[in-house]
Amino acid sequence: MNAKNSATGSAREALQLDVATLRADTPGTDRVIHFNNAGCGLMARPVTAVMVDHLNLEAQIGGYEASAARAAEVRGFYTEIAALVNTSPDNIAFAGSATHAYATALSSIPFEAGDVILTTRDDFISNQIAFLSLRKRFGVRIVHAPNTPEGVVDVDAMAALMRIHRPRLVSVTHVPTNSGLVSPVAEIGRLCRELDLLYLVDACQSVGQLVIDVEEIGCDLLTATCRKFLRGPRGSGFLYVSDRVLRAGHEPLFIDMHGARWTAPDAYEPAATAARFEEWEFPYATVLGSAAAVRYARDVGIEAIARRTPALAARLRDGLAPIPGVRVLDRGPNPAALVTFEIAGWQPQAFKAAMDGRRINSALSFREFAQFDFGDKDVDWCLRLSPHYYNTEDEVDVVADAVAELAGSLS
Ligand SMILES: Cc1ncc(COP(=O)(O)O)c(C=O)c1O
């Protein structure tokens, strides 16, 4: 039985999406207008409390003894993530970052010269670099599916490329780092299932702001971080590994004494579960903080979060679009809560510093982060603003007004 089904029956007390209460739980909201949730979300009190508590326990009784004492809570990391993405705890591996999860997943695929990786023009920068590295070492071929004129991957073209190339791997980033685009991962997943193709989804920016259901997406592997829209601590992420992949015997290249048993001097046996993709050493305070963050998000309600968060971003786009000298860059239907725009006359660092000076947290993106997308849009840099459910409509309006003032200050 999937965790989702079992969780539905449990008597979890829902933390209503009451913005005032949630902000009272989030000390950072007193200090800054945090519109950098796509970088790192603001942690809520229960997340930091559990981490500080665990560090104190480590100091008092010893690190190994502390993790043994909190074994049940550590298990909570797997049950929470499994419930979040609709799978079983045995299909979840902890990872130190989304990139580490992604690289470990890639390392489990026995690429050979000529194998095709089919991806999109909007796959994350580090994924694209990893493909190029695989090309350098193994001679794989990288095929990028084209986008439609609306700027979203052309699913029909992708289907045709799947049939022509029979790719060894299909990789799609759900929401990229450099815009609010939402890729049709479930439509692509249906094609992958029909054609029995290995399918890896990067859900780093979507988990915690959109509903993620690995069964509905139909992916074999899915990677994410806990620090962004899940509002967990830095240094934690996860990898979902399907039963199909586990049964097929995929294992990371550098499997260790946690992922495998050394059964004889010249033999080892990989773990039967996704633990195969983990390493022995864990930052336990971070694991517990991540479990608390996921529990918190589920108590707030992912469906409610997925309604409110993109709606705040839409309000922000509406505020920015009419400002002279500002061009909003996000494309595709129902964009996520990453709002990107360019502003005439400003240099990137100076513009971000002007926003920082107004206590508005933001992030810069450069062409190097998104060679295809920024090339298509003909921009060299943009500012990214990423609100979350705990932000307010007033904050959105303050931020739009600040951008209008800065745009006007040069004319
Ligand atoms: C879409 C996407 N994928 C992957 C990553 C990498 O995540 P991490 O920094 O945890 O490795 C990011 C980080 O910004 C991202 O935006």
The ligand as a Gaussian input file, in Angstrom:
#p B3LYP/6-31G(d) Opt

LIG

0 1
 C       15.743000      22.692000     -11.116000
 C       16.887000      22.440000     -10.194000
 N       17.443000      21.234000     -10.156000
 C       18.468000      20.947000      -9.346000
 C       18.993000      21.912000      -8.518000
 C       20.171000      21.572000      -7.683000
 O       19.842000      21.461000      -6.345000
 P       20.974000      21.320000      -5.229000
 O       21.604000      22.673000      -5.123000
 O       20.282000      20.862000      -4.006000
 O       21.963000      20.331000      -5.726000
 C       18.440000      23.199000      -8.500000
 C       18.998000      24.237000      -7.624000
 O       18.741000      25.407000      -7.775000
 C       17.355000      23.464000      -9.367000
 O       16.801000      24.685000      -9.408000

